[in-house]
Amino acid sequence: MKSPLIFLLFLQLGISQKILIPMDDSQKNHLKAYGTAFWTLQQEINVEWILNYKGGSFMIDSYPEVEKECRVRGISYEIIGAEKTLVIYNEVEVNNMDVILLENAPKIAIYSPPNKQPWDDAVTLALSYAEVPYETLWDEEVFNGSLAEYDWLHLHHEDFTGQYGKFYRNYRTADWYISQQKQFEAMAQKLGFSSVHNQKKALAEIIKNYVANGGFLFAMCSATDSFDIALSVMNVDVAHSVFDGSGINKNLYEKIDYNNSLAFTDFKIITDPMIYEYSDIDYPQSNNVVVRGADADYFSLFEFSAKYDPVPTMLTQNHVPVIKGFMGQTTGFNRDRIKKHILIMGEDRTTPQVKYIHGNHGQGTFTFLGGHDPEDYQHFVGDPQTDLSLHQNSPGYRLILNNILFPAARKKERKT
């Protein structure tokens, strides 16, 4: 005899069919599957995200246009009837699984300089390959209030401290560095600021307020720690004179406001322009790193309760629990510099390195992922782009794409 829950679900489903998009090892193209789910939402068709079922599978009512899109994008899927659907729901009920209803395609923005190429940033690369639409914003649009139009914001690997990425030692005579410095100085002047670092810090505060008002923020690499550093030194000059013509504040550590940062605390800022590092948040330190090699560098994802902690469960959906590491200007986060209330979602359990964190601020959330490119272990300036058609099932890129669906989600009400 069917349980009351199963019977009610059976009545609700009738004889309708579903499209099941598995996200375990059977999926031919995980990255395109996220794009298919996003496209479905754009058609005003709901998507059920079945957390922890076959790697975080998607289930959609069977529409011919959705099935056609699955075929066009080359992803694995199957058509299932009411009986198989009920079996899945029953499995969800008795295991560490849950159903999250995705209802509206979020409007996505990338904070990125106008002269950057898509392959300069892993998120932009992921969205382009998955065919997820996005728009780019730069400083002027942010100061003009355009952030309010978007649900989700990614920070390009930017330097919010106004030190031009700490590339001074190796690239200060390079044409691209000189051009970028002139561009940034002109923008700061246009916006009414006396220096780039003052303008970038004010911009960081605007983004923080965007989160407080309900925005979803995602950042990688140097956009994580430089953003938090900028927030902590709003009224303190930490930029060397080679960057702004004025000296560093002598009472720096008496004036740092760790309460104003989002994720990190008690960090020491590295102000020397000849050192390629912002602070001791980064682990391992970029200026003194020992390269372990891709074959020896991994981090583990935490397992959360799907029914009681759906947010981190969504953000960690994957077909593997252990992911190969990847470096960047900010490769990971020193565990001792993370605020106590921040949720750790991925870490290297053999070192102090935390790779993946999440937190709340006001009505919104922020998620930080260390490293530059999940499929380019040690990325250098000028390296060629990553061809994601060769990495269709990348677990690291899946973490990025989990984040773009997160704003569309609400927990599906249970039948009683």
N, C-alpha and C positions, 0 to 999 in steps of 0.2 A: 504494500500500500504506500502511495506517495505521501511524503510529509506535506503539511499545509503550505510551506514555503514553495516547494517544488510544484504543487498543484496550482497555486496562484500564478507562478511564473509560466506554467504551461498554458493557463487561460490567457495570460497576457500575450504570449508569443503566438498562439494559434498555430498555423502551419507556415508561418513566415520563415524565409531562409536568411542566412547571414553570410557575410564574407568574413572569413577568419584569416588574418595576416599574422602568421607566427613570427616571433622574434628570437627564436632559439637558433641553434646551429643549422636548422633546416632552411633558414631564410637565405635566399640567394643574394639579396642586396638590402642590408639593413638600413643604409643611409637613404636610399630612395623610398623605402617603406615609410620613413618619417614624413617625407615630402608628400607621399600619397595620402597619409592621414591629414596633413595640413590642407591639401587640396580639397579633400572631402569636406572639411569644416568650412572652407570657402564657398562650397556649394550649399551651405546651410543644412548639411546632413550631419547628425551627431555621430561621434565615434566613441566606442567603449574601449578604454585602455585597461586591460586585464593585468593588473600588477602581479608580478612573480609567476604568471602562467606562461610557460614557454618563452621566457626571456622578456616578458612584458608585451604580450601580443595585443593586436588591435582587432576589434570586431565591429562590423558595420552592417546595417540592413542592406540586403542584396538589391542594389540598383544596377541596371545594365551599364550606366555611365561610369560607375565606380569600378565595376569589374573590368571595363575597357581600360580605364586608367591604370589599373594594376598590371594589365598585360603590356600596355605601352611603356610603362616604366620598368618592366622586367623584374618585378618582385614576385616572391612566392606567396600564394594564397590558395584557399580552398573554399568551396561553397558547402555550407553545412545546414542541415535541417533543424527542426525544433528539438528533436530527440538529442542530437549531439550538443546543441546549445544548452539544454537542460543539464546534461552531464557536466559541461564546463562550469555552469553556475553552481552545481552541487560540489564540484571539486574546489571552487573558490570558497564556498561556505566553510568547509572543514579543514582548510589549509591556510598557511600564511599568505593569503592572496586577497585581492579586493578588486572591485570594478569602479573605475573612475570615469565619469561621463565628461567627454570633451564636447563643448557646445559652440564656441565662437572662436574663429581664427584670430589670434592676437595680431595687432598691428606692430610690426617690428622695425626698430631703428638701430643703425650702427653708427656710433660716434667715431668718425674716421676722417683723417685729413683728405682734402679733395684730390691730392696727387698720388694717393696710395693705390697700388694694384690689388685686386681681389686676393691674390695668393700671399700678400703680406700678412694676412690675418686668418687664423684657422677657422674662426666663426664665419667670416665672409665666404671662405672657401667651402665650408660645409653647407651653408644656405644655398650657394650657387649650384653645387652639385645635386643637392636634394630638391632643387627647384622650388625653394621657399622664397616668396617675395619679401623684399626689405627695402628700406630707404636709408640714405646716409645723411647724417647731420654733422655740422662742424660748429665751431665756437659761436659764430654769429646767430645761427638758428637756435642754439641752446639759450643764449642770452635774450633772444626775442620771444622766448616762451614756447617754442615748438615742441618741447618734450611732452607737454600735456596731451598731445595728439596721439601718443604711442603707449602701448601696453607694456612693451618689453624693450630694454635698451642694453646693447652690448658696447663695452668700452674697448675700442681698438687698443693695441699694445702701446698705450700712450704714457707720457711722462707728465704727471700733474704737478710736479715740483718745479717746472720751468727750467730744467737743466738739459734739455734737448736729448734725453735718453741716456745721459752720462756717457756719450760717445766721444767726448772731447779729446781724450788722449789719442785715440787711433784714427779719428775721422774728421778732425776740425778743419783740415785743409781740403777735404773732399767736396766736390761741387754740390752734391746733394745735401750735405750738412750745412754749407754756407747758404744755399738757397732756402732750406727749411728755416734756418735762424732768421733770415730776412722776412720770410713769410709770417712767422710767428710774431716777430716784433711789430710788423705792420698791423697785424690783427689786434694785438694788445693795444696799440696806439689808437686804432679805429674805435675800439670799445671803451676808450677812456682810461686805460691803465698805464701806469708809469713803467711797468716791467712785465715780462711774460709770466714770471712766477706769481705775481699778484693776480694777474688775469686768470691763470689756470687754477689757482686756489679758489677764487670766487666761482669759477665754473664748477669745481668739485662740490662746493656748497649747494649750488643749484641742483646738481644731480642727486645729492643726498636728500634734498627736499622733495625731489621727484619720487624717490623711494618712500619717504615718509607719507606722501600723499597717495600711495597705493601702487607705485611703479614696481616692475620686476627688473632687477639689475643683474647682469652677468658680466664677469670680467675674467681675463686670463693674463698670465705673464706679468709684465711690469705695470699694467693698469690696475693690478690688485694692491700691491704695497705702496706704489707712488700715490695712488688715490687716497689711501688712508693717512699716509705721511702728510700730504697736502692739507687734509682736514685738521690734522693735529697742530699745524703751524700757521694757522690763518693770519696771525699778526706778527709772525717771526720770519726774518730773512735767513733762509738756510742755503741760498744759492751763492756760490763763490763769485767773486768780482769778475771772473772771466765770462760769466753768463749775463750779469746785469750791471756791472760797473760799480757796485757797492759791496761792502764787506758783509760777512756772516755775522749775525747777532751774537755778541759775546756771551750773553746770558741765555743761550739757546735752551738748555735743559731746564731752566727755571720757568720757561714760558711755554713749553710744549703742553698742549691740552689733550691728553690721551682720552678724555671723556668724549671728545668730539669725533674721534675716529670710529669706524664701524666695527672692524673685526680685530684689530691688533692693538697691543698696549705694551708699555715699558720698553719699547725698542730704542736702539741707539742709531742715530742718523749718521751716515758716512758723507761728510761734506767735501772731501778731497776730490777735485774735478778729474784727477788722474786715476782715480779708482772707479772701475766699472761696477758699481754697486750702490744702491740707495741706503740700505740699512741692514741690520742683522735680523730682519724679518725673514729674508730669503735663506733657504736652506736646501742644498749647500750654497755657500757664498759664491757668487759669480766670479769674484776676483781671486778666489783661492780654491777653485773646484778641482776635485780629482774625478776625472771621467771614468765611471765604472764600466761603461759600455752597455749597449742596448740589451745584450743577452743576460746581463746581471742586474738590471734595474727594473724593478716592478713595484707596484703599489696595490693594496687590497681595498676593495669596497666593503663598507659595513653593511650588514643585513639589518633591516628595520621591520617593525610590525606594520604590515600593509593596512590592517584595519584601524590601527591606532596612530600610526605615524605615516600617513599617506604621502606627505610632501617629500621627505627624504627618500621614501620608497620610490616615488616617481623619478626623482633625480638620479637614482642609482640603478635604474633598470638596465640590464645587460645580459648577454648570453655567456659571460664569463665573470667570475668574482675577482680575478686577479688581472691587472692590466699592465702592460709594459710601460715603463716610465719614459719621459721625454723632458729634455732640458729647455731652458729659456733664460732670459735675463733674470726673471724670477721663476726658479724651477719649482720650488715648494715653499712651505711656510714652517718656520721654527715653532714647534709645539709650545715652547715657553713664552712665545710672543702673542699667542692667540687668546682673546678674552674668554673667560670661563663659560659664558653663556652661548658661545658659538658652537654650532653642531659640526662635528667632524664626520665626514662621509667617506673619506678615503685617505689612507696613510701608508707609508713605508714602515712596516712594523719592525725593521731592523735598525732604523735610524730615527732621529728626532723629526724627520720630514713628514709634514702633513700635506696632502696634495689637493684635497677637495673639501670645501667648507660651505656652510650655509647659515644665514642668520636673518632675523627680522628687524625692521626699523620702522616704527610707526605702523602704517597700514600696508607697507610693502615688504619686499624681501630682497636679499642680495645673495649671490652665489659666486664664489671665487674658485678658479681652477688654475693650479700652477703649471708652468711650462708654456712653450710657444706653439708647437705643432705635434699632435699625437702620433703622426707617422713620419716625422723627421727628427730623429733622436737629438742631434746636436745642430741646431739651425744657426747659420751664419748670415750676416748681411750680404745680400747679393746672391744667395743660393737660389737655384731654380724652384719653381712652384711644385707643390705636391700634387700628383695626379691621383685624385680620389677614385677614379675608375679602377685603379689598382688596389684600392683599399676599401672596397664596398662594404666590408663587414667589420670595420675598425671599431673596437670597443671604446677607444679613447674619443673618437668622433661621436660615438653614440651618447656619451655624457653631455656633449655640447647640444645635441639635438633633443635630448630629454628636456632641456631647459626651455626650448622654444614652444613646447606643447604644454608646459606647466601652467602658464597663465590661462589656458583654455579650460582648465579642469575644475570640476566640482565633484564631490563624492556622490555616487549614485545612492539614492534613498533605498533603504532596505524594505522589503515587503514583510509584514508581520501578520 
